[in-house]
Amino acid sequence: MSPCLVVLTDFFAVSNRALSYAAGLAVPLKAHLLLLHARHDQLLAPDEFGDHYARAGEEKTLHALEKLAAAQVVPTEVELSDDSISETVREIIGERDLLAVVLGQPGFEHAPRGLVARTAMGLMRRAACPLLVVPAMGWDKFPPRRLLLAVDGAPFSLGPHHSAIYRLLHALHGTLEVVHITDGEHERPTASALLATIIQNDLVEDPADAPLHLHERHHTRVASGVLTEAAQLEADMLVVVARHHSFMGSLFHRSVTAQLIQESPIPVLVLPAED
């Protein structure tokens, strides 16, 4: 079975940006797409958008998704689920070689601020898996070959999720650089300790052939520091290691992961750590 990229159909119908981006990645990854739609899911269809589904109708939704699937350059399935998105994703994880779940940012001015970030974090809380968030703009930097991994300085273990970044680098002949932002409130780890953790997670094929470059910067706001470094390095994908407390805590506005999802002008691949 080929690896799978799941594209979520969101509260406004499937995002063409997210779908186009996922299809472009699927070609070098030799993957297929799955367009996933929940008939009504509180996670991806908040109450304020419930009428949209009632008007659209299930038959019309299925027809639209099948039409989109037929137009893709890679094999594409459609799945309408009676379960919640998170429950369906958990089933997919158990049955398929899931590379990532893809979610697009809405591209219109009246979208509630932080809606996609809250959705992404909620999904990861219920079904931990690699999650790729495609912005409304900036997704046209394709293919993504300059990946920037943001780490918080503490050891982490990605378990099976490490393969998402490894496969991307291999399929796209990409490069990986690492950024660590210090804010003055936490103890600064050594460069060797940071790089050792990355090597232990098998994120790169052979560090001896392609040495990892670590960028350590100071910034009072970690998310802003990461995005500044990403712009300076001309990165075209940001990779974030999300710890359990990032999407379990009640202080959503203080989550660096949530801030990066919300503010990044380039796609963000979020990898859940096993901690």
URGIZI-V349587 format. One record per residue. RES is the residue in three letters. SS is DSSP state (h for helix, s for strand, l for the rest). PHI is phi in whole degrees, 0 to 359 (999 if undefined). PSI is psi in whole degrees, 0 to 359 (* if undefined). Layout:
<<RES	SS	PHI	PSI> <RES	SS	PHI	PSI>>
This chain:
<<MET	l	999	134> <SER	l	286	155> <PRO	l	297	160> <CYS	s	233	136> <LEU	s	250	120> <VAL	s	267	123> <VAL	s	255	118> <LEU	s	282	131> <THR	l	276	125> <ASP	l	263	194> <PHE	l	294	346> <PHE	l	244	12> <ALA	l	89	163> <VAL	l	301	137> <SER	l	283	119> <ASN	h	297	329> <ARG	h	294	311> <ALA	h	297	320> <LEU	h	294	315> <SER	h	297	319> <TYR	h	295	315> <ALA	h	296	319> <ALA	h	296	321> <GLY	h	296	322> <LEU	h	289	325> <ALA	h	297	331> <VAL	h	297	301> <PRO	h	292	334> <LEU	h	280	353> <LYS	l	54	46> <ALA	l	248	166> <HIS	s	246	165> <LEU	s	253	151> <LEU	s	228	116> <LEU	s	274	116> <LEU	s	249	128> <HIS	s	225	128> <ALA	s	263	137> <ARG	l	301	319> <HIS	l	203	117> <ASP	l	231	124> <GLN	l	299	330> <LEU	l	293	313> <LEU	l	255	354> <ALA	l	227	76> <PRO	l	303	162> <ASP	h	306	325> <GLU	h	291	347> <PHE	h	248	9> <GLY	h	299	323> <ASP	h	297	334> <HIS	h	301	315> <TYR	h	290	322> <ALA	h	299	319> <ARG	h	287	319> <ALA	h	295	317> <GLY	l	84	144> <GLU	h	296	317> <GLU	h	296	318> <LYS	h	295	320> <THR	h	297	313> <LEU	h	299	317> <HIS	h	298	317> <ALA	h	296	319> <LEU	h	291	321> <GLU	h	295	323> <LYS	h	295	318> <LEU	h	297	317> <ALA	h	298	318> <ALA	h	294	337> <ALA	l	272	356> <GLN	l	279	156> <VAL	l	275	354> <VAL	l	235	159> <PRO	l	305	132> <THR	s	223	128> <GLU	s	257	163> <VAL	s	235	135> <GLU	s	225	121> <LEU	s	259	126> <SER	s	246	139> <ASP	l	279	342> <ASP	l	273	175> <SER	l	288	160> <ILE	h	302	315> <SER	h	297	319> <GLU	h	295	319> <THR	h	294	319> <VAL	h	297	320> <ARG	h	300	321> <GLU	h	295	319> <ILE	h	297	319> <ILE	h	302	321> <GLY	h	284	339> <GLU	h	252	339> <ARG	l	229	168> <ASP	l	272	83> <LEU	s	279	121> <LEU	s	277	313> <ALA	s	190	157> <VAL	s	260	132> <VAL	s	251	132> <LEU	s	225	133> <GLY	s	258	145> <GLN	l	286	139> <PRO	l	294	143> <GLY	l	254	28> <PHE	l	236	156> <GLU	l	290	338> <HIS	l	265	6> <ALA	l	295	134> <PRO	l	302	134> <ARG	l	297	132> <GLY	l	82	3> <LEU	h	299	314> <VAL	h	290	322> <ALA	h	298	317> <ARG	h	295	320> <THR	h	297	313> <ALA	h	299	314> <MET	h	292	325> <GLY	h	294	320> <LEU	h	295	317> <MET	h	293	330> <ARG	h	293	326> <ARG	h	266	334> <ALA	l	210	84> <ALA	l	299	120> <CYS	l	198	161> <PRO	l	301	135> <LEU	s	230	126> <LEU	s	250	118> <VAL	s	255	122> <VAL	s	259	124> <PRO	l	286	167> <ALA	l	292	329> <MET	l	226	156> <GLY	l	95	356> <TRP	l	280	352> <ASP	l	278	359> <LYS	l	283	90> <PHE	l	220	142> <PRO	l	283	154> <PRO	l	283	108> <ARG	l	246	345> <ARG	s	250	95> <LEU	s	263	137> <LEU	s	241	119> <LEU	s	264	121> <ALA	s	264	124> <VAL	s	237	155> <ASP	l	264	358> <GLY	l	102	341> <ALA	l	267	152> <PRO	l	301	150> <PHE	l	213	161> <SER	l	228	125> <LEU	l	267	348> <GLY	h	58	222> <PRO	h	292	345> <HIS	h	289	348> <HIS	h	296	336> <SER	h	293	337> <ALA	h	299	312> <ILE	h	285	324> <TYR	h	299	315> <ARG	h	294	320> <LEU	h	299	311> <LEU	h	299	319> <HIS	h	291	313> <ALA	h	289	326> <LEU	h	260	2> <HIS	l	53	46> <GLY	l	268	173> <THR	s	241	152> <LEU	s	236	127> <GLU	s	239	162> <VAL	s	235	137> <VAL	s	235	137> <HIS	s	229	123> <ILE	s	257	125> <THR	s	261	140> <ASP	l	246	6> <GLY	l	86	351> <GLU	l	262	344> <HIS	l	237	155> <GLU	l	295	137> <ARG	l	275	121> <PRO	l	284	163> <THR	l	282	153> <ALA	h	299	321> <SER	h	295	323> <ALA	h	292	320> <LEU	h	298	311> <LEU	h	292	325> <ALA	h	298	320> <THR	h	298	319> <ILE	h	294	318> <ILE	h	295	320> <GLN	h	296	336> <ASN	l	272	5> <ASP	l	55	44> <LEU	l	279	338> <VAL	l	235	153> <GLU	l	291	309> <ASP	l	211	98> <PRO	l	302	335> <ALA	l	292	325> <ASP	l	280	326> <ALA	l	225	85> <PRO	l	303	140> <LEU	l	283	140> <HIS	s	254	124> <LEU	s	254	129> <HIS	s	247	114> <GLU	s	252	124> <ARG	s	226	160> <HIS	s	248	134> <HIS	l	205	143> <THR	l	289	337> <ARG	l	235	115> <VAL	h	300	313> <ALA	h	301	317> <SER	h	296	321> <GLY	h	297	318> <VAL	h	297	314> <LEU	h	292	326> <THR	h	296	316> <GLU	h	293	321> <ALA	h	299	319> <ALA	h	293	317> <GLN	h	295	325> <LEU	l	273	357> <GLU	l	57	41> <ALA	l	292	147> <ASP	l	243	5> <MET	s	206	137> <LEU	s	255	132> <VAL	s	247	129> <VAL	s	235	132> <VAL	s	269	116> <ALA	s	257	123> <ARG	l	273	161> <HIS	h	305	319> <HIS	h	291	341> <SER	h	297	322> <PHE	h	247	5> <MET	h	257	336> <GLY	l	287	159> <SER	l	276	342> <LEU	l	273	71> <PHE	h	303	317> <HIS	h	294	344> <ARG	h	264	357> <SER	l	284	118> <VAL	h	297	321> <THR	h	301	313> <ALA	h	298	320> <GLN	h	297	320> <LEU	h	292	319> <ILE	h	300	318> <GLN	h	286	325> <GLU	h	254	345> <SER	l	292	132> <PRO	l	276	357> <ILE	l	239	160> <PRO	l	304	145> <VAL	s	240	122> <LEU	s	259	116> <VAL	s	258	123> <LEU	s	247	118> <PRO	s	286	131> <ALA	l	275	151> <GLU	l	267	86> <ASP	l	222	*>>
